[in-house]
């Protein structure tokens, strides 16, 4: 059985939660690595996307049919999902259904994974700069509170590898939205720290500092991860997932 490399968060209790972020696994698919989407990455075949999903299932022991992905559009739509939920347009998923894995596809954007151990609820949110600008984290936490009566102070959160504040270069059109998390480095260029902005949004949403784990990995700098900024249309997409036992 082929196994793939997965980065595992430390914030979640392992007897209750299985969560992780797939690495590129560049030894597979002739050096291209695995991918969970070929939209914008035309070098990947549909069969390779399906094989990547099978490899994830084999490695985690979670049946492939138990994974819920979404058609991401850089918005803030959050949907509650169950076993029979199909592919829908959204950038966030929440569920209180055990045995269901909810997933986010990333390649420089951040995945934000959440777990409320009191009410037994999980969430997975896709937060690139557009999602962060619209504060999808708040939308996701609010959805967990509204649907399941979660208390933000109970929620554990993991922020995945993503483009870092040392390497995520943007122009004023993006930087203007993040006065606390973008710094000017030349006449027309800025560096945007998406993790810093997301962390502050989590704190503002009532998440405790000690309940937040932020990955220190930069997807642009670390070639063990897919990066659209670095590799453009030959970049695949990683999966960040969370599964409640």
C-alpha positions, 0 to 999 in steps of 0.5 A: 500500500502506498503511503503519502506524507502528511503534516499533522497538527499538534493542537487537536486531541489525537483520540478524537481528531484526525487532521492534517495537510498533505505534502506535495509528495514530489516522488509521485506522478513523475515528480509533479506530486499529488494534487486534489484539483487540476483547475488551473493546473492543467499538467495534472490529469483527472485520473491523478486527482482521483489517485491522490484522493485514493492515496489520502484514503489509504494513508489515513484509513478514512474511506474515500467516500467520507471525504467532503471537498468543496468548489472554492471561489474565494468567498465566505459561504459556509455550509453545514455538511452531512454524509450525503452532501455533494460538491457545492460552491463554498469556502467553509464547511462545518459539521457535527457528524462523526466519521466525516472528513471535511477538506480544503484545497490549498496552494499558498492560501491558508486552511483554518481547521477548527474543533469544539471538543465540548459540542463535538463540532469541526470546521474547515475554512479556506482563507486566501487573501480574499477570504481573509479580507472578507474575514471568513474565519469570523463567518466560520466561527459564527456558523459554529456558534449559530448552528451548534451553540459552540463557545469560541473560548472552547474551540481549538484552531490550526492554521496551515502552511501558507504563503508567509509574510517574508515571501508573499508579495502583493501590490497596493490593491491587496495591501490596502486592506491589511494595514496591520499585516502588510508592510511596504518593501519598495515603491509599489510592493508590499509583503502580506502576512496572512497568518498574522491577519488570520491569527488576529481575526481568531482572537477577535472572534473569541478564540483563546491564544493558547487554543491556536496553532499556526504553522511556521511553514511557508509554501512559497519557500518550502518545495515540499509543498505546492505553491501557486505563487512559485510554480504558477500553472504547474502547481497542484493543490494540497488537501487540509482535512479534519475528521472527528472520530 
